[in-house]
Amino acid sequence: MAYNVNDNIQQPVRDMVKEIGPDIQRIGYEWDRKPDAFCHDIFQILAGKGCVGFNMPKEYGGGGKSALEYATMIEEIAYWDAPSSLLAAVSQLAVDPVARHGNDDQKKAIIPKAAKGELIPAFALTEPNAGSDAANQQTTFTVDGDNFIVNGEKIFIMHGDVADVGVVFGKILEDGSRGKVSAVIVDLKQDGIKAETLKHKMGMKYATTGRISFKEVKVPKSNLLGEPGKGFKYAMMTLDGARIGIAAQATGICQRALDETIKYAKERIAFGSPIAKLQAIQWMIADMATKTEAARLMTYKAAELQDAGARFSLEAAQAKLFAAEAANFCVDRAMQIHSGYGYIGEFSPIEKLYRDQRVSEIYEGTSEIQRLVIAGNLLRG
């Protein structure tokens, strides 16, 4: 049983996810063996339960839940099926800058439909030469009367291959912003836009990742999100919150790896006894359990700071760094203990967990970037 910081708000979330957990797990295992394609079936199950719009603003049709409740939900979904937690989280990632910085018309146009799963949004920041160096945007918004003309390419965009609308980051070249990064809401189902699914992902296969190219795409200037030149700030604010979600996802993976390993160690007989009696196995399980609980508490701490309106950039980076690396440790130890029965996906979920986990140390800022964020926060003081 996972530890709850606040039983009154967290346990109902765990109970809610448990109702759909077996279904998303079953469908997920079926889709994992198919060619990479977005799983609308799981997405609609999650949307129907309110998971997709879980903490989008209530006044615009979202669930209005707290950051702690959201982290709990992502953790629980990831326990059952890690890619499904992405299917629940990416719409929140994309909508966050609209909810924070959009005007009323922009919010009304996007949030209600996104919350219901009727519209798939994308957060289009990363480019071929602007990954960890996110400020190095090459996408341009050229002013043409009342419109922007968008040119550029985005890559590694979660759900970018199927998205209906995107918050696209780039540089306005002619408005006095001196080429600073801005954010523009773009209809992704129009001429001049080419969206592709990136093939052969190692894990998280049916929470797809896309490439989006823009060639002379006309977008109304009224689609500018917030102020010109503030896009990089908006992106970093969004990523702070998203890192809590990735920490929660990694924690769910930790817990699943631990539970599967305890079960297997009790059942697996070697040298006449369950391998759970071997000190080597016990020590690995002890380390897994300790890292899992530490990851969970760091994640909850960051979420509670966000709910309190306090600064949480440092704690979000720490939680994301630790939880992602703890998940790496836990799935690796689970694989070692399961041995051949972990390596072959026919026998256990460990092989899939191993593949799904690895990206948690990469997206929303690599572990190396988290260390830079942590050190920067500490050294500024």
MIZARO-211148 format. One record per residue (C-alpha): residue in one letter; x, y, z. Coordinates in steps of 0.05 Angstrom, whole numbers, plus 5000, padded with zeros to 4 digits. Example, Ala and Ser with C-alpha at 12.3 -4.5 7.8 and 13.67 -1.06 7.14 Angstrom:
! residues 2
+------+------+------+------+
: rest :    u :    v :    w :
+------+------+------+------+
:    A : 5246 : 4910 : 5156 :
:    S : 5273 : 4979 : 5143 :
+------+------+------+------+
! end
This chain:
! residues 381
+------+------+------+------+
: rest :    u :    v :    w :
+------+------+------+------+
:    M : 5000 : 5000 : 5000 :
:    A : 5030 : 5067 : 4979 :
:    Y : 5039 : 5120 : 5032 :
:    N : 4990 : 5178 : 5027 :
:    V : 5008 : 5248 : 5051 :
:    N : 4934 : 5264 : 5054 :
:    D : 4887 : 5205 : 5056 :
:    N : 4825 : 5248 : 5046 :
:    I : 4846 : 5271 : 4977 :
:    Q : 4895 : 5218 : 4954 :
:    Q : 4859 : 5153 : 4969 :
:    P : 4798 : 5170 : 4927 :
:    V : 4845 : 5182 : 4868 :
:    R : 4878 : 5115 : 4878 :
:    D : 4810 : 5081 : 4882 :
:    M : 4787 : 5116 : 4818 :
:    V : 4848 : 5094 : 4778 :
:    K : 4842 : 5023 : 4806 :
:    E : 4774 : 5017 : 4771 :
:    I : 4805 : 5026 : 4702 :
:    G : 4875 : 4998 : 4717 :
:    P : 4864 : 4927 : 4693 :
:    D : 4832 : 4951 : 4628 :
:    I : 4887 : 5000 : 4609 :
:    Q : 4939 : 4948 : 4628 :
:    R : 4907 : 4895 : 4584 :
:    I : 4898 : 4941 : 4524 :
:    G : 4968 : 4970 : 4534 :
:    Y : 5001 : 4902 : 4530 :
:    E : 4964 : 4888 : 4465 :
:    W : 4985 : 4955 : 4435 :
:    D : 5057 : 4949 : 4457 :
:    R : 5068 : 4893 : 4406 :
:    K : 5037 : 4932 : 4349 :
:    P : 5071 : 4983 : 4303 :
:    D : 5076 : 5051 : 4336 :
:    A : 5008 : 5084 : 4336 :
:    F : 4969 : 5129 : 4383 :
:    C : 4921 : 5088 : 4426 :
:    H : 4855 : 5124 : 4422 :
:    D : 4821 : 5068 : 4461 :
:    I : 4861 : 5081 : 4525 :
:    F : 4858 : 5156 : 4514 :
:    Q : 4782 : 5154 : 4513 :
:    I : 4779 : 5110 : 4575 :
:    L : 4822 : 5161 : 4611 :
:    A : 4783 : 5220 : 4585 :
:    G : 4718 : 5187 : 4606 :
:    K : 4744 : 5181 : 4677 :
:    G : 4765 : 5254 : 4678 :
:    C : 4839 : 5237 : 4678 :
:    V : 4857 : 5277 : 4616 :
:    G : 4828 : 5342 : 4643 :
:    F : 4843 : 5324 : 4715 :
:    N : 4872 : 5390 : 4739 :
:    M : 4854 : 5436 : 4682 :
:    P : 4814 : 5497 : 4706 :
:    K : 4745 : 5478 : 4731 :
:    E : 4713 : 5541 : 4703 :
:    Y : 4732 : 5517 : 4634 :
:    G : 4708 : 5446 : 4642 :
:    G : 4769 : 5414 : 4675 :
:    G : 4772 : 5376 : 4740 :
:    G : 4806 : 5431 : 4778 :
:    K : 4845 : 5382 : 4820 :
:    S : 4907 : 5398 : 4861 :
:    A : 4979 : 5383 : 4842 :
:    L : 4982 : 5330 : 4896 :
:    E : 4920 : 5295 : 4869 :
:    Y : 4948 : 5300 : 4799 :
:    A : 5015 : 5269 : 4820 :
:    T : 4977 : 5213 : 4855 :
:    M : 4936 : 5200 : 4793 :
:    I : 4997 : 5197 : 4747 :
:    E : 5033 : 5151 : 4797 :
:    E : 4975 : 5103 : 4800 :
:    I : 4963 : 5101 : 4725 :
:    A : 5038 : 5089 : 4713 :
:    Y : 5035 : 5031 : 4762 :
:    W : 4985 : 4997 : 4717 :
:    D : 5013 : 5020 : 4651 :
:    A : 5067 : 5073 : 4642 :
:    P : 5048 : 5096 : 4571 :
:    S : 4977 : 5107 : 4594 :
:    S : 5002 : 5157 : 4645 :
:    L : 5031 : 5196 : 4586 :
:    L : 4965 : 5192 : 4550 :
:    A : 4934 : 5225 : 4611 :
:    A : 4989 : 5276 : 4623 :
:    V : 5007 : 5305 : 4555 :
:    S : 4942 : 5344 : 4546 :
:    Q : 4955 : 5376 : 4613 :
:    L : 5025 : 5394 : 4592 :
:    A : 5000 : 5427 : 4528 :
:    V : 4941 : 5463 : 4560 :
:    D : 4981 : 5490 : 4619 :
:    P : 5009 : 5552 : 4583 :
:    V : 4940 : 5567 : 4555 :
:    A : 4909 : 5562 : 4624 :
:    R : 4964 : 5606 : 4654 :
:    H : 4974 : 5658 : 4600 :
:    G : 4918 : 5653 : 4550 :
:    N : 4861 : 5702 : 4543 :
:    D : 4789 : 5682 : 4556 :
:    D : 4774 : 5667 : 4482 :
:    Q : 4836 : 5623 : 4477 :
:    K : 4818 : 5585 : 4540 :
:    K : 4746 : 5574 : 4517 :
:    A : 4768 : 5549 : 4449 :
:    I : 4817 : 5497 : 4475 :
:    I : 4808 : 5476 : 4548 :
:    P : 4736 : 5448 : 4549 :
:    K : 4748 : 5403 : 4489 :
:    A : 4817 : 5382 : 4512 :
:    A : 4790 : 5364 : 4581 :
:    K : 4738 : 5318 : 4550 :
:    G : 4788 : 5286 : 4503 :
:    E : 4752 : 5315 : 4442 :
:    L : 4814 : 5353 : 4422 :
:    I : 4886 : 5330 : 4427 :
:    P : 4935 : 5387 : 4441 :
:    A : 5011 : 5386 : 4436 :
:    F : 5067 : 5425 : 4470 :
:    A : 5113 : 5440 : 4412 :
:    L : 5179 : 5465 : 4440 :
:    T : 5235 : 5417 : 4421 :
:    E : 5271 : 5424 : 4354 :
:    P : 5328 : 5385 : 4321 :
:    N : 5377 : 5437 : 4348 :
:    A : 5337 : 5460 : 4408 :
:    G : 5330 : 5404 : 4458 :
:    S : 5364 : 5416 : 4524 :
:    D : 5382 : 5484 : 4495 :
:    A : 5309 : 5502 : 4488 :
:    A : 5322 : 5576 : 4478 :
:    N : 5357 : 5562 : 4412 :
:    Q : 5291 : 5563 : 4373 :
:    Q : 5297 : 5564 : 4297 :
:    T : 5222 : 5565 : 4284 :
:    T : 5201 : 5635 : 4261 :
:    F : 5137 : 5675 : 4263 :
:    T : 5141 : 5728 : 4209 :
:    V : 5091 : 5785 : 4213 :
:    D : 5046 : 5791 : 4152 :
:    G : 4991 : 5841 : 4166 :
:    D : 4944 : 5810 : 4216 :
:    N : 4977 : 5743 : 4211 :
:    F : 5041 : 5706 : 4229 :
:    I : 5074 : 5662 : 4176 :
:    V : 5103 : 5602 : 4212 :
:    N : 5164 : 5564 : 4186 :
:    G : 5205 : 5512 : 4222 :
:    E : 5208 : 5441 : 4249 :
:    K : 5191 : 5410 : 4316 :
:    I : 5214 : 5341 : 4337 :
:    F : 5203 : 5293 : 4395 :
:    I : 5134 : 5324 : 4406 :
:    M : 5090 : 5280 : 4449 :
:    H : 5026 : 5266 : 4410 :
:    G : 5050 : 5314 : 4356 :
:    D : 5033 : 5264 : 4303 :
:    V : 4959 : 5264 : 4321 :
:    A : 4949 : 5331 : 4354 :
:    D : 4894 : 5379 : 4332 :
:    V : 4925 : 5441 : 4361 :
:    G : 4993 : 5460 : 4387 :
:    V : 5025 : 5512 : 4431 :
:    V : 5084 : 5526 : 4385 :
:    F : 5146 : 5563 : 4408 :
:    G : 5189 : 5605 : 4361 :
:    K : 5216 : 5674 : 4348 :
:    I : 5177 : 5735 : 4323 :
:    L : 5225 : 5772 : 4279 :
:    E : 5189 : 5838 : 4265 :
:    D : 5152 : 5861 : 4327 :
:    G : 5207 : 5894 : 4367 :
:    S : 5217 : 5832 : 4411 :
:    R : 5288 : 5826 : 4384 :
:    G : 5277 : 5754 : 4365 :
:    K : 5261 : 5729 : 4434 :
:    V : 5220 : 5665 : 4440 :
:    S : 5145 : 5673 : 4438 :
:    A : 5087 : 5623 : 4439 :
:    V : 5032 : 5619 : 4388 :
:    I : 4971 : 5573 : 4386 :
:    V : 4969 : 5537 : 4319 :
:    D : 4915 : 5495 : 4286 :
:    L : 4954 : 5434 : 4266 :
:    K : 4903 : 5409 : 4216 :
:    Q : 4916 : 5458 : 4160 :
:    D : 4956 : 5465 : 4096 :
:    G : 5030 : 5474 : 4103 :
:    I : 5036 : 5428 : 4163 :
:    K : 5065 : 5358 : 4159 :
:    A : 5060 : 5313 : 4220 :
:    E : 5094 : 5245 : 4224 :
:    T : 5099 : 5190 : 4276 :
:    L : 5170 : 5175 : 4298 :
:    K : 5179 : 5101 : 4289 :
:    H : 5209 : 5045 : 4330 :
:    K : 5207 : 5077 : 4399 :
:    M : 5241 : 5036 : 4453 :
:    G : 5183 : 5045 : 4501 :
:    M : 5120 : 5086 : 4514 :
:    K : 5102 : 5062 : 4444 :
:    Y : 5028 : 5079 : 4439 :
:    A : 5035 : 5147 : 4473 :
:    T : 5065 : 5169 : 4407 :
:    T : 5119 : 5220 : 4392 :
:    G : 5118 : 5261 : 4329 :
:    R : 5155 : 5308 : 4282 :
:    I : 5118 : 5370 : 4258 :
:    S : 5142 : 5414 : 4201 :
:    F : 5113 : 5483 : 4184 :
:    K : 5120 : 5514 : 4115 :
:    E : 5089 : 5582 : 4103 :
:    V : 5033 : 5568 : 4152 :
:    K : 4986 : 5627 : 4164 :
:    V : 4964 : 5638 : 4236 :
:    P : 4924 : 5698 : 4262 :
:    K : 4964 : 5745 : 4306 :
:    S : 4908 : 5740 : 4356 :
:    N : 4934 : 5670 : 4370 :
:    L : 4995 : 5698 : 4405 :
:    L : 4996 : 5668 : 4474 :
:    G : 5008 : 5720 : 4528 :
:    E : 5062 : 5772 : 4514 :
:    P : 5112 : 5771 : 4457 :
:    G : 5182 : 5751 : 4478 :
:    K : 5157 : 5714 : 4540 :
:    G : 5152 : 5645 : 4509 :
:    F : 5215 : 5616 : 4540 :
:    K : 5191 : 5637 : 4609 :
:    Y : 5123 : 5605 : 4596 :
:    A : 5156 : 5541 : 4573 :
:    M : 5201 : 5536 : 4634 :
:    M : 5142 : 5548 : 4681 :
:    T : 5104 : 5492 : 4647 :
:    L : 5163 : 5445 : 4651 :
:    D : 5170 : 5457 : 4726 :
:    G : 5101 : 5428 : 4737 :
:    A : 5111 : 5373 : 4685 :
:    R : 5173 : 5349 : 4722 :
:    I : 5130 : 5332 : 4782 :
:    G : 5087 : 5290 : 4735 :
:    I : 5148 : 5252 : 4709 :
:    A : 5172 : 5241 : 4780 :
:    A : 5103 : 5212 : 4797 :
:    Q : 5105 : 5168 : 4734 :
:    A : 5174 : 5142 : 4754 :
:    T : 5150 : 5128 : 4824 :
:    G : 5093 : 5086 : 4797 :
:    I : 5142 : 5047 : 4756 :
:    C : 5186 : 5037 : 4818 :
:    Q : 5127 : 5010 : 4857 :
:    R : 5106 : 4962 : 4803 :
:    A : 5177 : 4935 : 4794 :
:    L : 5182 : 4926 : 4870 :
:    D : 5114 : 4891 : 4876 :
:    E : 5129 : 4844 : 4818 :
:    T : 5197 : 4828 : 4847 :
:    I : 5171 : 4812 : 4917 :
:    K : 5118 : 4766 : 4888 :
:    Y : 5168 : 4731 : 4844 :
:    A : 5220 : 4723 : 4899 :
:    K : 5170 : 4689 : 4944 :
:    E : 5148 : 4640 : 4889 :
:    R : 5213 : 4624 : 4854 :
:    I : 5247 : 4563 : 4883 :
:    A : 5322 : 4554 : 4876 :
:    F : 5367 : 4507 : 4916 :
:    G : 5305 : 4481 : 4951 :
:    S : 5278 : 4547 : 4978 :
:    P : 5245 : 4611 : 4954 :
:    I : 5299 : 4659 : 4930 :
:    A : 5268 : 4710 : 4978 :
:    K : 5309 : 4675 : 5032 :
:    L : 5374 : 4693 : 4998 :
:    Q : 5409 : 4753 : 5029 :
:    A : 5431 : 4779 : 4961 :
:    I : 5358 : 4782 : 4939 :
:    Q : 5335 : 4813 : 5004 :
:    W : 5386 : 4869 : 4999 :
:    M : 5365 : 4886 : 4928 :
:    I : 5292 : 4888 : 4949 :
:    A : 5309 : 4931 : 5009 :
:    D : 5345 : 4981 : 4965 :
:    M : 5287 : 4982 : 4915 :
:    A : 5236 : 4995 : 4970 :
:    T : 5277 : 5051 : 5001 :
:    K : 5288 : 5087 : 4935 :
:    T : 5214 : 5080 : 4918 :
:    E : 5191 : 5111 : 4982 :
:    A : 5242 : 5167 : 4978 :
:    A : 5220 : 5182 : 4906 :
:    R : 5147 : 5184 : 4928 :
:    L : 5159 : 5232 : 4985 :
:    M : 5202 : 5279 : 4944 :
:    T : 5147 : 5280 : 4891 :
:    Y : 5093 : 5294 : 4941 :
:    K : 5134 : 5350 : 4972 :
:    A : 5143 : 5385 : 4906 :
:    A : 5069 : 5378 : 4891 :
:    E : 5049 : 5406 : 4958 :
:    L : 5095 : 5466 : 4947 :
:    Q : 5061 : 5478 : 4880 :
:    D : 4993 : 5475 : 4913 :
:    A : 5015 : 5524 : 4966 :
:    G : 5036 : 5574 : 4913 :
:    A : 5109 : 5571 : 4936 :
:    R : 5170 : 5565 : 4892 :
:    F : 5181 : 5493 : 4873 :
:    S : 5229 : 5493 : 4814 :
:    L : 5285 : 5464 : 4857 :
:    E : 5242 : 5411 : 4889 :
:    A : 5210 : 5391 : 4822 :
:    A : 5279 : 5381 : 4791 :
:    Q : 5303 : 5342 : 4852 :
:    A : 5242 : 5297 : 4851 :
:    K : 5247 : 5285 : 4776 :
:    L : 5321 : 5270 : 4779 :
:    F : 5317 : 5223 : 4838 :
:    A : 5253 : 5187 : 4819 :
:    A : 5275 : 5175 : 4747 :
:    E : 5341 : 5146 : 4769 :
:    A : 5307 : 5106 : 4824 :
:    A : 5261 : 5076 : 4771 :
:    N : 5322 : 5058 : 4729 :
:    F : 5351 : 5023 : 4790 :
:    C : 5287 : 4987 : 4808 :
:    V : 5272 : 4959 : 4738 :
:    D : 5345 : 4938 : 4732 :
:    R : 5343 : 4901 : 4798 :
:    A : 5276 : 4871 : 4780 :
:    M : 5305 : 4846 : 4715 :
:    Q : 5365 : 4816 : 4750 :
:    I : 5321 : 4780 : 4801 :
:    H : 5271 : 4755 : 4750 :
:    S : 5329 : 4735 : 4705 :
:    G : 5304 : 4701 : 4641 :
:    Y : 5232 : 4708 : 4664 :
:    G : 5242 : 4784 : 4665 :
:    Y : 5280 : 4789 : 4600 :
:    I : 5225 : 4752 : 4560 :
:    G : 5161 : 4793 : 4557 :
:    E : 5118 : 4731 : 4551 :
:    F : 5129 : 4716 : 4625 :
:    S : 5125 : 4782 : 4662 :
:    P : 5116 : 4857 : 4654 :
:    I : 5189 : 4871 : 4673 :
:    E : 5214 : 4872 : 4601 :
:    K : 5162 : 4925 : 4583 :
:    L : 5175 : 4965 : 4647 :
:    Y : 5249 : 4965 : 4630 :
:    R : 5235 : 4996 : 4561 :
:    D : 5182 : 5045 : 4585 :
:    Q : 5224 : 5071 : 4643 :
:    R : 5285 : 5094 : 4605 :
:    V : 5255 : 5157 : 4576 :
:    S : 5239 : 5185 : 4646 :
:    E : 5312 : 5204 : 4650 :
:    I : 5308 : 5241 : 4584 :
:    Y : 5244 : 5279 : 4572 :
:    E : 5222 : 5343 : 4607 :
:    G : 5296 : 5356 : 4617 :
:    T : 5349 : 5302 : 4621 :
:    S : 5379 : 5282 : 4688 :
:    E : 5439 : 5325 : 4670 :
:    I : 5393 : 5386 : 4660 :
:    Q : 5360 : 5372 : 4727 :
:    R : 5428 : 5375 : 4759 :
:    L : 5441 : 5442 : 4727 :
:    V : 5374 : 5468 : 4751 :
:    I : 5387 : 5443 : 4822 :
:    A : 5457 : 5472 : 4825 :
:    G : 5433 : 5537 : 4795 :
:    N : 5379 : 5545 : 4847 :
:    L : 5427 : 5530 : 4903 :
:    L : 5485 : 5573 : 4879 :
:    R : 5442 : 5634 : 4866 :
:    G : 5430 : 5638 : 4941 :
+------+------+------+------+
! end
